[in-house]
Amino acid sequence: MASLRLYALPLSGALLLHALIAYLFLQGFGSEDDIAQVITPTVVNAKLLVVDAPSTKKPPSRPAPKTPSMTPAAAKPPAVERKPAAEQRPQATTGRQSAAELERQRQALEELQRRERLAALGELADDSLQRSLDAEAQQMREGQNKQQVQTYQAGIYDLVRKNWSRPPSARNGMQARFVVELIPTGEVLSVALVNSSGNGSFDRSAEQAIRRARRFDVPEDNQLFEANFRRFYFLFRPEDLLR
């Protein structure tokens, strides 16, 4: 070990000397182009050795991720992504349509109510007119019936006067009132004195005149007969007496 240390310094100096000589030799005979071609790859090779040489084991290869192919269909945005924007416009349109539909329904309801009111007014007017017509017809019937009743009453009175025999004691202003009952054929069923004239002869003569008629002309209308001639008052008051 001591001898090796003794010769190390001279050996190192000799190696450096030989290296310097070799460098000067090569500097004198080589061209710049050749040096560049030699040095540049050496530096590149040294770098490649430092980077690639740490381990001899190759890392497990991983499959490269597949790049999706850009087809025309894939290049376009998906239809699903456009739904939110596409749905907003129909919703706004639907809102306007709903408002318009509600307005149409409201107008239709108002029109229906108006027609119902007009129909009700028309029915009231028709009903009022019908009542007026019925009342007028009733008045006409009542007037006709009254006139008819008066005609039959006048006929009954004239027949009684024709059958009456004036008593000697009769005077002007005498009158007697009777209740007369008839059957629908007009025949006399009963006669009863209600209010006397104060003169018995006058009362008896009037009653006999009624009974002597036996049958009077009466309306064929049963309702009219029942209302006016079934049972009625007969006032006998002659106006042609001289005294």
Rosetta silent file (secondary structure, phi, psi, omega in degrees, C-alpha in Angstrom):
SEQUENCE: MASLRLYALPLSGALLLHALIAYLFLQGFGSEDDIAQVITPTVVNAKLLVVDAPSTKKPPSRPAPKTPSMTPAAAKPPAVERKPAAEQRPQATTGRQSAAELERQRQALEELQRRERLAALGELADDSLQRSLDAEAQQMREGQNKQQVQTYQAGIYDLVRKNWSRPPSARNGMQARFVVELIPTGEVLSVALVNSSGNGSFDRSAEQAIRRARRFDVPEDNQLFEANFRRFYFLFRPEDLLR
SCORE:     score description
SCORE:     0.000 S_00000001
   1 L     0.000  -35.762  179.412    0.000    0.000    0.000 S_00000001
   2 H   -69.895  -37.486  177.943    2.856    2.427    0.701 S_00000001
   3 H   -68.088  -36.983  179.789    4.518    1.674   -2.680 S_00000001
   4 H   -63.878  -42.280  178.683    1.183    2.227   -4.490 S_00000001
   5 H   -66.887  -29.388 -178.927    0.813    5.646   -2.867 S_00000001
   6 H   -69.842  -37.722 -177.154    4.416    6.431   -3.811 S_00000001
   7 H   -92.813   -4.562 -175.661    3.841    5.832   -7.528 S_00000001
   8 H   -67.900  -41.289 -176.682    0.342    7.330   -7.774 S_00000001
   9 H   -68.985  -47.376  177.436    1.467   10.892   -8.189 S_00000001
  10 H   -63.304  -33.877 -178.340    4.033   10.273  -10.986 S_00000001
  11 H   -68.234  -40.258  179.036    1.559    8.001  -12.753 S_00000001
  12 H   -65.596  -39.571  178.251   -1.127   10.637  -12.671 S_00000001
  13 H   -66.162  -37.886  178.526    1.246   13.240  -14.083 S_00000001
  14 H   -65.036  -41.512 -179.830    2.286   10.905  -16.904 S_00000001
  15 H   -65.793  -38.832  178.471   -1.327   10.234  -17.847 S_00000001
  16 H   -66.651  -37.909  178.501   -2.106   13.903  -17.920 S_00000001
  17 H   -64.483  -45.840  178.743    0.892   14.567  -20.131 S_00000001
  18 H   -63.751  -35.812  179.901   -0.094   11.904  -22.611 S_00000001
  19 H   -67.949  -38.558  179.513   -3.616   13.224  -22.687 S_00000001
  20 H   -66.721  -40.415  178.457   -2.402   16.748  -23.405 S_00000001
  21 H   -61.948  -44.920 -179.274   -0.199   15.519  -26.225 S_00000001
  22 H   -63.992  -36.199 -179.634   -3.081   13.578  -27.754 S_00000001
  23 H   -67.294  -44.295  178.505   -5.337   16.613  -27.540 S_00000001
  24 H   -64.369  -36.225  179.040   -2.836   18.851  -29.298 S_00000001
  25 H   -63.705  -48.380 -178.545   -2.342   16.232  -31.970 S_00000001
  26 H   -68.512  -31.916  178.772   -5.997   15.938  -32.686 S_00000001
  27 H   -67.019  -31.518 -177.657   -6.459   19.736  -32.586 S_00000001
  28 H   -80.481  -31.934 -173.780   -3.912   20.198  -35.297 S_00000001
  29 H  -101.491  -25.514 -176.786   -5.170   17.615  -37.804 S_00000001
  30 L   -84.216  151.561  176.982   -9.048   17.525  -37.333 S_00000001
  31 L   -92.374  162.129 -179.779  -11.554   20.012  -39.002 S_00000001
  32 H   -64.609  -33.060 -179.755  -14.265   21.870  -37.163 S_00000001
  33 H   -68.993  -39.675 -178.745  -16.941   19.992  -39.049 S_00000001
  34 H   -68.616  -38.187  179.012  -15.564   16.648  -38.006 S_00000001
  35 H   -63.630  -42.956  178.935  -15.328   17.749  -34.356 S_00000001
  36 H   -61.518  -42.099 -178.554  -18.872   18.958  -34.399 S_00000001
  37 H   -67.866  -30.691 -177.857  -20.097   15.704  -35.889 S_00000001
  38 H   -82.610  -42.507 -173.437  -18.196   13.708  -33.259 S_00000001
  39 H   -71.726  -42.440 -173.285  -18.954   15.822  -30.176 S_00000001
  40 H   -62.734  -46.036  178.172  -22.615   16.418  -30.752 S_00000001
  41 H   -65.450  -33.880 -178.836  -23.660   12.772  -30.930 S_00000001
  42 H   -61.946  -44.485  178.450  -21.439   12.005  -27.934 S_00000001
  43 H   -62.573  -39.866  179.891  -23.255   14.554  -25.816 S_00000001
  44 H   -66.510  -39.809 -179.272  -26.594   13.271  -27.055 S_00000001
  45 H   -66.170  -38.228  179.822  -25.574    9.711  -26.346 S_00000001
  46 H   -62.761  -39.414  178.680  -24.481   10.644  -22.829 S_00000001
  47 H   -66.964  -39.797  179.914  -27.839   12.224  -22.160 S_00000001
  48 H   -66.115  -35.790  179.743  -29.666    9.243  -23.493 S_00000001
  49 H   -67.696  -39.605 -178.869  -27.618    6.950  -21.289 S_00000001
  50 H   -66.497  -35.468 -175.792  -28.383    8.981  -18.185 S_00000001
  51 H   -80.748  -44.123 -169.591  -32.125    8.990  -18.891 S_00000001
  52 H   -92.281  -11.644 -171.171  -32.726    5.435  -20.139 S_00000001
  53 L   -94.822    2.568 -177.455  -30.195    3.507  -18.059 S_00000001
  54 L   -60.718  -37.322 -176.526  -31.518    3.656  -14.469 S_00000001
  55 L  -142.649  144.530  178.968  -33.267    0.264  -14.688 S_00000001
  56 L   -86.510  -14.221 -179.292  -33.193   -2.620  -17.116 S_00000001
  57 L   -83.652  134.438  177.971  -36.794   -3.622  -16.289 S_00000001
  58 L   -87.659  133.975  177.618  -39.423   -2.219  -18.541 S_00000001
  59 L   -66.672  147.174 -179.300  -42.525   -0.873  -16.882 S_00000001
  60 L   -59.686  134.222 -178.540  -45.677   -2.710  -17.747 S_00000001
  61 L   -74.511  136.735  177.409  -47.246   -1.250  -20.800 S_00000001
  62 L  -106.565  137.355 -179.876  -50.625    0.326  -20.370 S_00000001
  63 L   -63.517  134.244  178.975  -53.105    0.322  -23.152 S_00000001
  64 L   -66.223  138.031  179.696  -53.408    3.722  -24.653 S_00000001
  65 L   -63.388  137.252 -178.485  -56.795    5.292  -24.014 S_00000001
  66 L   -74.065  127.229  177.737  -59.029    5.029  -26.969 S_00000001
  67 L   -86.426  121.658 -178.119  -59.764    8.335  -28.518 S_00000001
  68 L   -62.612  135.755 -179.641  -63.413    8.480  -29.537 S_00000001
  69 L   -70.532  136.833 -179.050  -63.795    8.819  -33.205 S_00000001
  70 L   -86.537   84.391  176.097  -65.261   12.113  -34.293 S_00000001
  71 L   -82.987  163.324  178.674  -68.176   10.947  -36.368 S_00000001
  72 H   -58.563  -35.143  179.884  -70.646   13.446  -37.751 S_00000001
  73 H   -70.015  -38.515 -178.717  -73.212   12.336  -35.197 S_00000001
  74 H   -73.850  -26.823 -179.076  -70.751   12.709  -32.302 S_00000001
  75 H   -67.084  -28.232 -179.651  -69.590   16.102  -33.502 S_00000001
  76 L   -80.674  145.707  176.934  -73.094   17.498  -33.020 S_00000001
  77 L   -61.710  140.497 -179.973  -74.230   18.353  -29.487 S_00000001
  78 L   -59.600  146.670  179.945  -76.470   15.619  -28.065 S_00000001
  79 L   -65.416  -27.242 -178.151  -80.143   16.268  -28.386 S_00000001
  80 L   -66.542  -36.358 -177.244  -80.544   15.611  -24.682 S_00000001
  81 L   -67.809  -22.880 -178.548  -78.324   18.543  -23.766 S_00000001
  82 L   -89.026   -4.246 -177.439  -80.565   20.905  -25.711 S_00000001
  83 H   -60.765  -45.245 -177.861  -83.729   19.818  -23.924 S_00000001
  84 H   -56.628  -46.083  179.892  -83.589   22.389  -21.101 S_00000001
  85 H   -67.823  -35.448 -178.867  -83.344   25.302  -23.513 S_00000001
  86 H   -72.495  -29.161 -178.700  -85.878   23.698  -25.819 S_00000001
  87 H   -78.299  -24.680 -178.432  -88.254   23.027  -22.984 S_00000001
  88 H   -66.663  -40.584 -179.696  -88.207   26.613  -21.714 S_00000001
  89 H   -66.041  -46.174  176.245  -89.706   28.028  -24.880 S_00000001
  90 H   -60.604  -35.049  179.795  -92.613   25.541  -25.000 S_00000001
  91 H   -64.057  -43.095  177.570  -93.283   26.234  -21.321 S_00000001
  92 H   -63.377  -41.315  178.498  -93.508   29.953  -21.960 S_00000001
  93 H   -64.682  -40.972  178.840  -95.675   29.263  -24.999 S_00000001
  94 H   -62.839  -38.014  177.404  -97.794   26.877  -22.980 S_00000001
  95 H   -61.685  -43.967  178.601  -98.223   29.547  -20.309 S_00000001
  96 H   -65.886  -39.647  178.480  -99.440   32.047  -22.879 S_00000001
  97 H   -64.049  -39.899  179.407 -101.710   29.433  -24.422 S_00000001
  98 H   -63.549  -42.448  178.415 -103.121   28.575  -20.998 S_00000001
  99 H   -62.854  -41.757  178.424 -103.847   32.234  -20.285 S_00000001
 100 H   -65.566  -39.295  179.052 -105.526   32.606  -23.670 S_00000001
 101 H   -65.280  -41.395  176.905 -107.524   29.438  -23.083 S_00000001
 102 H   -62.048  -38.823  178.578 -108.644   30.678  -19.661 S_00000001
 103 H   -65.774  -41.146  177.257 -109.692   33.975  -21.211 S_00000001
 104 H   -63.782  -41.300  178.406 -111.679   32.147  -23.882 S_00000001
 105 H   -64.311  -39.751  178.711 -113.343   30.002  -21.240 S_00000001
 106 H   -63.878  -43.388  178.943 -114.189   33.105  -19.182 S_00000001
 107 H   -64.426  -40.014  178.384 -115.682   34.825  -22.206 S_00000001
 108 H   -63.400  -39.825  178.648 -117.646   31.690  -23.100 S_00000001
 109 H   -65.125  -43.032  178.523 -118.969   31.482  -19.532 S_00000001
 110 H   -63.007  -39.460  178.724 -119.992   35.141  -19.566 S_00000001
 111 H   -64.990  -40.904  178.266 -121.741   34.644  -22.906 S_00000001
 112 H   -63.239  -43.398  178.649 -123.557   31.614  -21.556 S_00000001
 113 H   -64.264  -38.671  178.362 -124.638   33.533  -18.459 S_00000001
 114 H   -63.025  -43.020  179.351 -125.779   36.435  -20.618 S_00000001
 115 H   -65.232  -38.346  178.109 -127.847   34.095  -22.760 S_00000001
 116 H   -64.050  -40.951  177.552 -129.309   32.477  -19.686 S_00000001
 117 H   -63.518  -41.721  178.161 -130.271   35.903  -18.322 S_00000001
 118 H   -63.720  -41.274  178.616 -131.826   36.846  -21.650 S_00000001
 119 H   -63.535  -40.442  178.784 -133.638   33.534  -21.752 S_00000001
 120 H   -64.316  -42.518  177.864 -134.852   34.082  -18.197 S_00000001
 121 H   -63.917  -39.354  177.922 -135.990   37.588  -19.092 S_00000001
 122 H   -64.358  -39.277  177.754 -137.645   36.218  -22.196 S_00000001
 123 H   -66.036  -39.928  177.527 -139.359   33.555  -20.137 S_00000001
 124 H   -63.797  -41.888  179.037 -140.480   36.178  -17.649 S_00000001
 125 H   -64.734  -42.683  178.543 -141.730   38.350  -20.472 S_00000001
 126 H   -64.030  -41.275 -179.864 -143.474   35.385  -22.063 S_00000001
 127 H   -65.434  -42.408  178.546 -144.903   34.374  -18.713 S_00000001
 128 H   -63.975  -43.174  177.961 -146.066   37.917  -18.019 S_00000001
 129 H   -62.679  -41.237 -179.974 -147.587   38.161  -21.478 S_00000001
 130 H   -64.695  -40.595  177.668 -149.263   34.808  -21.028 S_00000001
 131 H   -63.462  -39.259  178.548 -150.653   35.878  -17.682 S_00000001
 132 H   -64.325  -42.432  178.724 -151.938   39.068  -19.243 S_00000001
 133 H   -64.828  -41.166  179.061 -153.537   37.119  -22.056 S_00000001
 134 H   -64.183  -42.176  179.478 -155.035   34.661  -19.599 S_00000001
 135 H   -64.443  -40.208  179.076 -156.370   37.484  -17.445 S_00000001
 136 H   -66.039  -41.479  178.383 -157.819   39.204  -20.486 S_00000001
 137 H   -64.773  -38.674  177.898 -159.367   35.978  -21.683 S_00000001
 138 H   -63.644  -42.598  177.907 -160.743   35.373  -18.202 S_00000001
 139 H   -62.476  -40.129  178.269 -162.244   38.830  -18.147 S_00000001
 140 H   -64.286  -42.731  178.879 -163.764   38.243  -21.533 S_00000001
 141 H   -64.230  -42.774  179.431 -165.201   34.952  -20.394 S_00000001
 142 H   -63.603  -40.307  177.602 -166.465   36.527  -17.220 S_00000001
 143 H   -63.504  -43.595  178.219 -167.992   39.346  -19.212 S_00000001
 144 H   -64.626  -42.458  179.620 -169.593   36.915  -21.611 S_00000001
 145 H   -63.978  -41.862  179.632 -170.776   34.754  -18.745 S_00000001
 146 H   -62.264  -43.279  178.214 -172.133   37.759  -16.917 S_00000001
 147 H   -64.354  -39.099  178.529 -173.988   38.894  -19.977 S_00000001
 148 H   -66.337  -41.243  178.845 -175.287   35.390  -20.510 S_00000001
 149 H   -62.454  -44.558  179.715 -176.373   35.131  -16.880 S_00000001
 150 H   -61.910  -35.204  178.934 -178.138   38.460  -17.092 S_00000001
 151 H   -65.587  -44.803  179.385 -179.941   37.300  -20.226 S_00000001
 152 H   -67.631  -37.216  178.401 -181.220   34.125  -18.520 S_00000001
 153 H   -63.039  -42.553  178.148 -182.186   36.103  -15.401 S_00000001
 154 H   -63.272  -36.358  177.913 -184.202   38.552  -17.493 S_00000001
 155 H   -66.447  -39.668  178.085 -185.981   35.637  -19.156 S_00000001
 156 H   -64.276  -43.924 -177.978 -186.867   34.125  -15.774 S_00000001
 157 H   -65.009  -43.449  179.407 -188.208   37.435  -14.485 S_00000001
 158 H   -61.808  -38.132  179.699 -190.290   38.074  -17.606 S_00000001
 159 H   -67.808  -37.601  178.266 -191.821   34.602  -17.350 S_00000001
 160 H   -65.310  -42.659  179.848 -192.755   35.158  -13.673 S_00000001
 161 H   -64.138  -35.342  178.618 -194.387   38.495  -14.491 S_00000001
 162 H   -67.375  -32.463 -179.066 -196.422   36.915  -17.214 S_00000001
 163 H   -86.787   -3.748 -173.904 -197.645   34.296  -14.748 S_00000001
 164 L   -86.500  136.063  173.999 -198.395   36.823  -11.985 S_00000001
 165 L  -109.362  118.462 -173.636 -201.948   37.803  -11.100 S_00000001
 166 L   -73.075  126.571  177.231 -202.046   41.147   -9.394 S_00000001
 167 L   -78.686  156.363 -179.316 -203.959   41.169   -6.096 S_00000001
 168 L   -62.859  -24.253 -176.504 -206.263   44.159   -5.354 S_00000001
 169 L   -88.113    0.976 -177.339 -204.139   45.229   -2.391 S_00000001
 170 L   -69.612  138.145  179.368 -200.923   45.567   -4.421 S_00000001
 171 L  -132.336  163.170  177.259 -199.355   48.982   -4.374 S_00000001
 172 L   -64.643  141.358  179.422 -196.257   50.629   -5.918 S_00000001
 173 L    93.525   -9.193  176.897 -193.023   49.935   -4.039 S_00000001
 174 L   -73.402  143.871  176.461 -194.075   46.496   -2.820 S_00000001
 175 L  -154.934  147.666  177.941 -191.493   43.741   -3.211 S_00000001
 176 E  -131.851  142.390 -177.250 -190.979   40.217   -1.986 S_00000001
 177 E  -116.228  132.450 -176.619 -187.735   38.214   -1.977 S_00000001
 178 E  -127.704  158.057  169.809 -187.611   34.447   -2.512 S_00000001
 179 E  -106.750  121.420 -177.942 -185.055   31.644   -2.656 S_00000001
 180 E  -114.263  135.269  178.579 -185.569   29.544   -5.762 S_00000001
 181 E  -121.053  130.604 -178.325 -183.928   26.169   -6.341 S_00000001
 182 E  -120.679  163.474  169.638 -183.748   24.548   -9.784 S_00000001
 183 L  -102.367  164.478 -174.136 -182.446   21.329  -11.255 S_00000001
 184 L   -55.121  -22.790  177.810 -180.067   21.393  -14.290 S_00000001
 185 L   -79.956   -5.403  178.870 -183.005   21.034  -16.676 S_00000001
 186 L    93.867   -1.361  179.903 -184.425   24.342  -15.348 S_00000001
 187 E   -73.905  144.699 -178.177 -187.432   22.836  -13.549 S_00000001
 188 E   -75.833  123.884  178.918 -188.439   24.474  -10.282 S_00000001
 189 E   -96.715  -41.055 -179.746 -187.571   22.325   -7.300 S_00000001
 190 E  -156.951  156.201  175.573 -188.524   24.652   -4.424 S_00000001
 191 E  -138.440  130.878 -179.335 -189.560   28.242   -3.628 S_00000001
 192 E  -138.040  134.754  179.291 -189.187   29.872   -0.181 S_00000001
 193 E   -76.809  131.277 -179.676 -190.065   33.381    0.987 S_00000001
 194 E  -109.035  -50.778 -179.999 -187.114   35.188    2.534 S_00000001
 195 E  -126.449  120.019 -177.759 -188.230   38.821    2.811 S_00000001
 196 L   -82.758  154.283  175.329 -191.932   39.676    2.858 S_00000001
 197 L   -81.144  -11.412 -175.384 -193.453   42.776    1.317 S_00000001
 198 L    92.891   -3.215  178.081 -195.673   43.173    4.355 S_00000001
 199 L  -124.320  115.866 -176.544 -198.698   42.208    2.323 S_00000001
 200 H   -63.705  -39.020 -179.419 -199.677   38.546    2.430 S_00000001
 201 H   -63.728  -39.861  179.408 -201.740   38.687   -0.757 S_00000001
 202 H   -66.228  -42.097 -179.338 -198.823   40.191   -2.652 S_00000001
 203 H   -63.471  -46.338 -178.288 -196.379   37.593   -1.303 S_00000001
 204 H   -65.762  -37.740 -179.554 -198.639   34.635   -2.169 S_00000001
 205 H   -65.973  -37.894  178.443 -199.332   35.963   -5.653 S_00000001
 206 H   -67.658  -42.446  179.694 -195.621   36.300   -6.369 S_00000001
 207 H   -64.285  -41.621  179.514 -194.857   32.763   -5.111 S_00000001
 208 H   -63.947  -36.172  178.003 -197.636   31.302   -7.224 S_00000001
 209 H   -62.744  -36.978  178.481 -196.283   33.105  -10.313 S_00000001
 210 H   -68.388  -46.879 -177.123 -192.902   31.413   -9.789 S_00000001
 211 H   -68.470  -31.788 -178.280 -194.377   27.957   -9.285 S_00000001
 212 H   -66.627  -24.837  178.540 -196.720   28.387  -12.189 S_00000001
 213 H   -68.424  -34.414  177.734 -193.745   28.745  -14.557 S_00000001
 214 L    65.724  -44.094 -176.606 -192.594   25.205  -13.578 S_00000001
 215 E  -145.479  136.158  178.157 -189.502   25.365  -15.812 S_00000001
 216 L  -115.723  156.772  172.918 -187.105   28.151  -16.779 S_00000001
 217 L   -78.443  126.472 -178.985 -184.544   28.449  -19.524 S_00000001
 218 L  -129.521  161.039  179.555 -181.034   27.976  -18.003 S_00000001
 219 L   -64.336  145.338  176.294 -177.509   27.762  -19.478 S_00000001
 220 L   -75.389  -23.535  176.994 -176.375   24.417  -20.811 S_00000001
 221 L   -66.399  114.310 -175.523 -172.948   25.060  -19.301 S_00000001
 222 H   -62.476  -39.191  179.792 -173.118   23.089  -16.059 S_00000001
 223 H   -63.267  -43.249  178.820 -170.482   25.260  -14.360 S_00000001
 224 H   -66.370  -37.344  177.710 -172.398   28.394  -15.227 S_00000001
 225 H   -65.640  -47.639 -178.178 -175.646   26.799  -14.082 S_00000001
 226 H   -62.630  -34.120 -176.665 -174.192   25.617  -10.764 S_00000001
 227 H   -78.466  -25.118 -170.643 -172.717   29.051  -10.071 S_00000001
 228 H  -128.443  -20.355 -171.903 -175.818   31.110  -10.863 S_00000001
 229 L  -129.969   -1.979  176.346 -179.024   29.040  -11.178 S_00000001
 230 L   -64.860  -47.126  179.205 -178.812   26.022   -8.955 S_00000001
 231 E  -147.886  117.568 -173.193 -180.020   28.120   -6.011 S_00000001
 232 E  -144.016  163.182  176.403 -180.606   31.847   -6.346 S_00000001
 233 E   -88.957  139.332  176.848 -182.523   34.804   -4.902 S_00000001
 234 E  -123.112  116.923 -179.844 -185.530   36.094   -6.804 S_00000001
 235 E  -102.673  113.355 -179.769 -186.681   39.655   -6.041 S_00000001
 236 E   -98.982  115.476 -178.434 -190.195   40.328   -7.283 S_00000001
 237 L  -147.540   88.729 -179.367 -190.859   44.027   -7.591 S_00000001
 238 L   -67.801  140.094 -177.454 -193.269   45.079  -10.319 S_00000001
 239 L  -110.529    1.872 -177.174 -192.788   48.639  -11.569 S_00000001
 240 L  -102.919   15.160  178.896 -195.910   49.009  -13.624 S_00000001
 241 L   -73.935  138.278 -177.787 -198.304   49.293  -10.699 S_00000001
 242 L   -81.170  -28.599 -176.591 -200.461   52.420  -10.929 S_00000001
 243 L  -120.126    0.000    0.000 -201.038   52.827   -7.267 S_00000001
